[in-house]
Structure formats: C-alpha cells, structure tokens
Amino acid sequence: MFISDFAIKRPIVTVTSMLALVIFGLFALFSLDTDEFPAIQEPIVVTSVVYPGASPDNVAREVIDPIEEAISGISGVREVRSTAADGYAVITTEFEFGKEISDATQEVRDKISEIRGDLPPEIEEPILSKFSDTDYPILSIAFSSSVLSSAELTRLVDPAVTRELRSVSGVANVSLAGGIERELTVELRPDALQSAHVSVSEVVQALQGQNLAAPVGRVNGPLDERTIRLRGKLLSPDEFTQLVVSEKSGNIVRLGQVATVKDGTEEPRTMALFNGREAVGVDVRKSIGYSTTSVASDIHARLDKLRPTLPSTVKMDIVQDAGYRVANSVSDVQKTLFEGAMLTVLVVFLFLNSWRSTVITGLALPVSVLASFIAVKWFGFTLNTMSLMGLSLAIGILIDDAIVVRENIVRHIELGEDHTTASFKGTDEIGLAVAATTFSIVAVFVPVAFMYGLAGQWFKPFALTIAAAVLVSLFVSFSLDPMLSAYWPDPQVEKGERRGAIARAFGAFNRWFDRQAGRY
C-alpha cells in the first residue's frame, strides 16, 4: 500500500506529519468558542406593530389581516401566526429551512411597505426582528437593598451599571426587570386655571414647546465651526414651576401658579423579587457569534470592578449564569471523553498483552481527537456538547483500525518474519479491509449532517466530527502504526523474551478466553 510503504521508508516525514496534526489541533482547540449547544438559526421573522387606542378586534381586522395576506404570498413561507392585543399586533412568520433569514426579513419588509398605504395611518412603523437563541439572557443579576426603594435602585443601576455592561465585548443588549423610572408629575389646579384664564391645552403646549433642547445656530472660527444649542431641557420641579404657560395683558402666568409639580415615579408595570425582597433585575444577552463562556467571564470581571463602587446597603446577586452552566456541561463531556480513552487503552492492553503494542495503537487516539478539532474549526462549529459527544462515541472506533493493522503485523512477526518485512506485508494485506470498514462508518454519519430542518442543524457537528476523526484514524493506522512497528520492535514477540508479571497475568486471561472461544 502506497501510504504505509511511504511512511515506513520516510519515518521523519511521518513523524513530522503527526506532530503537525497534533500542533494544529491544539491551536484549533484553544481558539474554538465554547457553547452549550450548536448555533441554530431558525428562519423565523417576528413583526410587531403598535396601533395606539385600537381594540383587539380592530387590530386583527385592520392590521393583522392585510399583513398576513401580503406575507403569505412570499415564497418559502411555511406558517404565519398572529396575536392581537389592545393596541398591539404580533405576526410570526416561519419559513422553510434553507431560506436565508436576511432574505426572508427583507422580503417581509418589502411586502409591508407595499401595503403601507392601506394600513391605518395611526399605526407606528412596524418593527421586524429575527428569532435567535441569543434572545435568552446569559446572565441575570438582582440588585436589592434594605434601605433604598425600587425607584432609587433603578436610578443607581440605570444607567451607571447598564452602561458598563453594554460596553463589554459580545454583549448585545442589557435590559431591566422591575425597574421604576423617574417621572415629574404636573397636577393642575382647576380654580387657579380659571382665575388665570388659562386652558389645559395652553399648559400642554407650553410643556411641549419649551421643554426641549435644539440647535439654534453656528459660530464660525478661523479653522473650526461650533454649534450653538439651546439648553431647554428641564430637570427639576423648581425649573418646571418657572415655565411660562401664558402671557395676557402684560401679565405672565407661570406653571407654578396654576399647577403643583412633583418629582416622583411612574406607575409600576413590572416587579422583580429576589428571596422575597423587591429588587431590580438586569438581564444581559450576548451577540451572535460570541462564546457564552467568554462573554460571561468578561461580564463577571466587569461586575467585580463595579462592586466596590456600589453603596454598602446595595446587594448584588447572580440569579442565572449560563456561562457557568455551559462550562460545567462541556467539562462533563470532556471528562467522559478522557475516561473513555483511558478505558479503551486499558482494554487494548488487556487483549494485546503488550505495552509496546498498546502504545503504538493508542497513539491513534490523541492524534485523531486533536486533529478532529481542526475540522471542527474549519467547519465553523463551536466546542459544544454535540461535537464533543461525537468524539466520545467515536473513541472506541478510532483505535479499531490501528488494532487490526498492529495485530496483522504481530501475526507476521510470530510467523518468523522480521519486524520491517512484517510491517510492509501486514499493512498491505489488511489495508483494503480496514479502509472498507472506515468508509462504511463515514458513509453512515456524513448523510446525517445533511438532514433537513432543525434536526440537521443539531446533528451536523455531531456527524461531521465523527467522520473527520475516523478518517484521521485511518490515516494514522496506515502511516504511524506501520512505521513504529517497523522501527520499534517488540522483543517479547520477536525474540520470545520473558514477560513481566502483569503481562503473564493477562496472558493467562487470554488463554482462558481462547479456550472459551474454542468451546463455543
């Protein structure tokens, strides 16, 4: 066989090739992103439409029906689901797998633009979003205090903490749960309005027209240009009381004369509880294409820096940490992979009854496993439970080819041939059968990677990782194993030297096993 003959005649090239596979595999392993499951992009587009003041019946009739009719005409639409609520509509469009999510989103946007003139003019601009597994938070944090109220906690957390978390690389969105926003309340006094001859509409117009900041001009310098901005945003109740709402007959009426301005909070619509105590929750979501563990680790590092800046009465607790869960999940699979490899080598030693043959065949495991990470990196997969589970299941298969080749070489040595001739002949005789066995395994798993739909996206890393590892093991069994067998003879087999105590014990087991096989 060409591969084995070349490997035996060029041992330096063979060793260099194996080292290259191991080194590149290690680089690929340490550069891979870690996640719990494969990255799955479902072709689902969600359209949200706000229709202020409309009842659910009006929303369904005037918004949902025409949009559904327009979207249904897009090619590849599998199902359209809708929900109508008070002043709000949600249309979920599911496309056939294989449809590019960016193309699907653009086609939905185009169809809505075509019928925009037929929709009620009161609706706000429709918002289109893609469904993704990154919609779920990877980290949830609860801020609680026995002294501060929820409103004070909200002002403390947002924007100080949320701004810091948004600046972490890989963070897509930071949202609050149970936050209570600040609100300035203007309570009009009817008797004061009547005495000042001021209407409610005049107060509203004054608030809208004077509580703003806008550019009013420019100042040109010799080498630069600067903008003049009117600082009209009012921040405190005292500033609002000085706002002019009317001027009649030379008399100026200010807001404080006809209304009472209070600094308060908006009406709570949500609540967050942690250990039975009111809290403010912060949910952090990661961007697509970033590792869950690395982003979670960076967030923890940023929280450690923020912790000393918080008041002593504020307690910060981690409610949910996907990074910790993912790290544990991947670690468990890696531990199983290592245990399976050790047990495989032990079983090989038990039946081959030679530590040298065990080393020669066992080298197929680390080389094949590490080289498979090159394929994982090249295919764009992450280090997740599916890809690692594929390696765990393939551990026993990876060493099969090497065992068959080594066993046939040892058989030739026991027939009286020298170790070099036995390596040439033993590999040539068994090469076709070993290749047929390996390619039959590849033929089973590769089609799994091309399964249609959601199952295909789940099992693609699993199937292709197994196929890549098995192919590498075939190459190792045809190159490294015969080369080591040719240049590293086993004196216990070739010269009949006395075996050690462990080898003699395993030899007794093998003789017993052969007797049982003969009786069978």
Beta strands, then each sheet from edge to edge (+ up, - down):
strand 1: 44-50
strand 2: 77-85
strand 3: 88-95
strand 4: 127-130
strand 5: 139-145
strand 6: 171-177
strand 7: 182-188
strand 8: 214-220
strand 9: 225-230
strand 10: 244-248
strand 11: 251-254
strand 12: 259-265
strand 13: 272-274
strand 14: 277-286
strand 15: 314-321
sheet 1: 2+ 3- 1+ 4-
sheet 2: 6+ 14- 5+ 15-
sheet 3: 6+ 14- 13+
sheet 4: 7+ 12-
sheet 5: 8+ 9-
sheet 6: 10+ 11-
end
